[in-house]
Amino acid sequence: MKAISATKKKVAVLVESTRSYARDLILGIARYQSEHQNWEIEFTPRGRGEPLPEWLKSWNGNGILARIEDRRMLRLLLAKGIPVVDLRRFITHPSIPQIGPNDRKVVQMVFEHFRMRRAKRFAFVGPVAQEHPALDRRFSCFRDLVRSEGSELIEIRLSEQLENTKQVAALLRRRIKSMTFGTAILAATDDWGLTVLESCRFLERSVPNDLLVAGVGNDHCLCELSLPKLTSVDLNAKHIGYLAAEMLQKMMKRSFAPPQETFVDPRFVIARSSTDMISVDDPYVQRAVQFIRSNADKKIVVGDVVKYAHLCRVALENHFKKVLGHSIFQEIMSVKIEAIKERLAQTDLPIKSIAFETGFVDPMYMKRVFQKLTGETVKEYRRKFL
C-alpha cells in the first residue's frame, strides 16, 4: 500500500449519502480532492439522523466537513478543536462558517418560472418557523418577492415534528382545497413538494391544469417518480461541496478567515410536468399555448397554432394580446428560447443539435434570435453553467 504523504491533511467528511443533494455535495468534495490530492479523507456512508461513525470518537485530524444535525453533534465537533465547515445551516455557531444555496436567487428563479406561466396567485408550503433557519430564509425571500410585485402569498407552515402524519396531511389538504385556479405553489423542499402533490391527488386538484407546483433541491428520485413529475431547482450542490472543501483547506493553512455564511447561486429550474401549463382563464389562449409548449421541438408557425385553437387568426391574436400582452409569434419564440436555455444549461449538446431539437433549421438564425431576445450569445449563456 502506498504510504500517505506527511504533508497531507486528515479530513473527516460527515455528510449523509442517502439523498441526492448530499451525494452531490460529496461529489463536489471528491472533485476538489481529485484535483489537489492533498487530503486523506475519512468517510462512512450513513443516512440523515443516523449515529455518527464510531471512528470519530478517537479520530485525530486537521479539519471536518459536516452537515451538523443537532447540538450534540455540534459539541462533539467543537471539542475536536480543529477547523469545521458546516454544509447544512441548521444550527449556527460563531466559530463554524456555513455554506449553502443562495435562497434569494433560488426563489427569484422559481418566481420568474411561475410568472412565465402567467401565475398571479402564490403559496408557500414548508415547515413552521424556527424548525429550519435556512428554510425560514427561503420563505421570507419568497414572501418579500411576491409582495414586491403586488401579489398576495398564502403561507402554509406545518411542523415536521408532528408525530401524526395524518394530521399534517389533513391540515395541508384543507388549505389546498380552498386555493383558487392557477395558484402557483412553492414547496420549501422536494420532500414538501411530494407531500403537496399527494394532497392534490387526494383532493382531485389537477396539477398543472389547476395548480402549479415546484420544489427545491432537484432530488432526481423524488422529482422523476412523483405524479406528475416535479419541477425543481438545481441548487448547484457539487459546486457548494467543492467550495466548502476549498474553504476548509484555507482554514487549515490558517490563511483564510471565512465569513460566517457563504451563499452559492443555484444553477437553474428543471421544468417538469408539474408546471407545464399556463395559468389563464381564457380557454383559447390556454389551448394555443399548450400546443406551442408541446411542439417546441418542431418548426411550428402561427398558422399551425391558429388551426389547433379552432379560431380565426385575427380573433386569436386579439385574445393573446388581451391575456398575455403579446402576439402568437412572440409566444412561440419565448417558448423556444426557454427550451434553448434548458439545453444550454443542462446538456453539452453542440449548438447545431440544439437548433435542430428546438425547431430551427438554421443554427445561425437560432443564435441571432437568442441574442436579440436575451441580450446574450448562446456561448455567454452556456458559460454560466460550466
N, C-alpha and C positions, 0 to 999 in steps of 0.2 A: 504494500500500500504506500502511495506517495506521501511523504511527510508534509505536514502543513507548515507553511512559512511562518516564522515568528512575527512577521510584520502584519499578518492577517488579524483582523478584529473578529472577536467572537460575538455573534449577533443572534438573539432569540427572536423568532417570528411567532407571535401569539395571535394568530388570525384564524378564525374558523374556516373550514374548507367545504362547507355543505351548501352554500348559496352562491349564486352567480357573481354578485358584486364582490364578495370577499375573495372568491377564487381569482377574480381579475386583479384585485389588489396584490395577491400573492404572485401572479404572473408579472406584474409590474416590478415587484421587488426582485423577482428572479431575473428579469431583463437587466436590471441595474447590476446585479451580481455577475451576470454573464459578461457584461461589457467591461467590468472593472476587476473581477477576480481577486477582490481584496478582503473577503469575509469568509469565515467559517460559520455556516448557518445551522442553527438547531431548530428543528421544526417537527411537530407531530400533528397529523390530521385530527381534527376534532370539530364538533358541532357547537353552535352558539349555545351558551348556558351549560355546557358540559364542564366537568372539573378540569383545572389546569393540569398539564402533564407533570408527573411525579418528578422528573429530572430537574424541573425548575427550582425546587427547594434547595438543592445542593449545587446548582449551576452557577459558575462564576464567569462572567463575560464582560463585554465592553459596551453593549448597547442593546436596546429592545425596541422592536416594532410591534405594537399591540392594538387590539380592539378592546379597550378597557370596558368591562361589562358592569362592574359593581365596585363598591368602596373596599370590599375585601381584596379584590384584585389590585385596586389602586394602592392600597397599603403595602401589599406584597412587593409590588414593583418599586415603590418609593424606597423600601427597605434595602433594595439592591444597591442604591447609591450610584447608579450609572445613568447615562442619558436614555430617555424614553420618548418615543413619538407615538401619539395616540391617533388612530385612524377611525375611531367610532364617534367621538364627540358627544358622548353620553354623560360623562362626569368630568368636570373641569378641575384642574389644579394648576397653580401659577408656575410650577417648575416643569410642567409637561406640555409641550406645544401640541396643537391639534391640527390635523389637515383633513380636508374633505371637500365635498362639492360646493360650488358657489350657488346657493339656493335662490338667490335673486335672479341669476341667469337661468336657472332651471325653470322657475315659474314664468319668466318672460318668454321662454321658448314655448312652453305649453300654452300660455295665454295667446300668443301670436298664432299658434296652430289652431286653437279654438276660434279665433277671430276670422281666420281664413275660411272657416266653415260657417261663418256668419252667426256664431253664438252670441247672444246678448244677455243671457242669464247664466250665472255661475254658482258652483257649490264646491266646498272643500270637505273631504272626509278623511279623518285621521284620529290619532289618539288625543286624549284630553291634555290640556295644558300641563306642562312640567313633567310629563311622563318621558318625554324625549326632547331635550332642548333644541337639537338640530331640526327636528320636525316642527317644533314651535316656530322656528325661524322660517321654515318653508311656508307655513300657514300665514304668518304675518306679512311676508313678502307678497304672497298671492292676494291677500286681502287688500293691501295697500295699492297694488297694481289695478285690481278690479275697481276699487273706489275711485282711483285717479281718472279712470275712463268713464266715470259717471254711472257705473253699474252697481248692482247690489250682489252681495255674496251670502249664500246660505251656508252657515257654519254647522257642521256635524262633527262633534268631537266625542269619541267614545273611549272608555277605559279599556286598555289592553289587559289590565289586571283582573277584570271581571271573570270569575270562575264560570259563570253561567253563560256560555256562548249563545244559547238560545235567547237570552235577554238582550245581548248585543245585537243579534240579528233582528229581533223584534223592534228595537229602537231605530235601527237603521232603515228597516222597511217602512216604518211609519213616516219617516222623513222623506224617503224617496217617493213614496206613494203620492205625496202632496206636491211634488215638483211639476212645473208646467212643461209643456212640449219645448224641446230644443235646449233644455238646461245642459250645460257642459260641466261635468264633474271631474275635479282633480282629486285623485286619491293620493295620500301622503307617500305611499309606497306601492309597489306592485302587489304586495300581500293585501293591502287595503283595497286595491283595485279589483282583485279577485273576489273579495267579500262584497263589493258593490255590485259586480256583475251577477253574482249568485242571488243577491236580493232582487235585482232587476228581473231575472228569470222567474223567481218565485212570484213576483207581482205582475208578470207578463207585461213589463215595460220593455219595449223593443229598443235594443242598442245595436246600431246607431240611429235607427229611424225615428226614435222618440227622444232618447237621451244620448249624449256623448260622454264617454268615459276614458280617462287617461291616467296611467300610473307613473311612478318614478322608480328608476333603477334598471329597467330593461333586463329583468331576470328571464332568460330565454325560455326556461321550462314553464314558468307561470304564464308568461305572455303568449306563448305559442299554443299551449294546451287549454287556455281559457276559452270560454264560449260567450261571445265572439273573441277572437284574438285581441289582446290588449295593447293599445298604443301606449308607448312608454318613452322615457328619456334615458339615453345612454349617458351615464354620469362620468365617463372617462376614467373609470376606476383603475385601469392599467397605468395611466399616467399619474394618477394620485399615488399609487403604490411606488412607482419609480421616484417621484419627487420626495416621498417620505423617506425612502432609502437614502437618497442624496442628502436630505436634511440631517438624517442621523449620522451619516459619515462625517459631515462637517462638525456636528456637535461632539462626536468622539475625538476629533482632532482639536477640539476647543478653538476652532477658527470661525465659529458662527454662533450668534445668539438669535435664534429664530423668533419670529413674532408668536404671540400666544395662539393665534389662529391663522391658517393659510387656506385660502379658498381657490379651488380649481374649477375652471369653466367646464360645463358639460359639453358633450360633442354635438348631439342633435336629437331631435324627436324621431323615434322609429314609428312611423304611421302604420297602424294595422286596422283591422275591421271595426274596432270599437269607436272609431271616429270617422269612418269612411262615409260621411254623409254631410250634406249642407243643411243647416237648420233654418229653413224658411217656410213660411206658411203657404206660399204660392205653389200649387201643385205642378204648374207648367215649368216653373224655374227648377223646382225640386227634381222633376223627371229629366229635364235637359241637363242639369249639372251632373246628376248621377250617370247619365250616358257619357258625358265628357270624361268623368273620372274613370269610368270603366273602360274607356277606349283611349287612354292617354298614350298607349304604345302604338297607336295607329295614326295614319295620316288622315285625320278627320278634318272636315271643313264645316263652315257654318251651315251649309245646306243639309249635311248629314244630321246635325242637331235639330234643325227645323223639322225635318222629316220624322224623326223619332218622337218629337214633342207633340206632333199632330196639331200644329198651329201654324198660321202663315208667318212668314219671316218678319214682316213689319210688326205684327202683334207680339211675337215672341221677343223681338228686340225691345219693345216698349216695356214688357214685363221685366226683362233683365235690367234695364236702366232704372226702373222704378224700385226694384227689390235690391239689386246688387250695386247699382250706380255705375255700371259699365256694360260694354257690349258683349255679345256672344263670343266674338273673336277674342276679345281680351280675356274672357274666362278660359277659353281653350288654351291660350298662351300661358296664363297663370298656372293652370294645372300641369302643363308640360314643363314649365320651369321648376315647379315643385318636384316633379319626377326626375328631372335632370339633377337637381340638388341632392336628392336622395341617393342617386347612383354615384355622384362625385364624392359624397361623404362616406358612403358605406362600402364601396367596391373600388377595385383598381382597374376596372374596365377601361380600355382605350376610348378616347373621345368619339372615334368613328362608331364604335359599338353602342355607346350611349345615345348617339344621334339616331341610330337605327332603332334602338329599343324605345325611343320616345317619339317615333313617327316623323323624324326629319330625314329626308332623302339626302340632303347636302349638309355635311358636318360644319362647313364654313358658315352656312346660313344659321345653323343652330348656335354657333359661337357668337355671331353678331346679335342675334335675338337675345341670348342670355346676357351679354354685356349691356345691351340697351336697357333691358328691364331690371337688371340687378345692380348695375354700376360696377360690376367686377367681371374679369375674364374667367373662363372656366378653370384655368390654371390657378389663378389667385384664390378662387373659392375652394378648390380641392386642397391647396397647400395648407389651409387652416386645419385640416383633419388628418394630416400625415402624422 
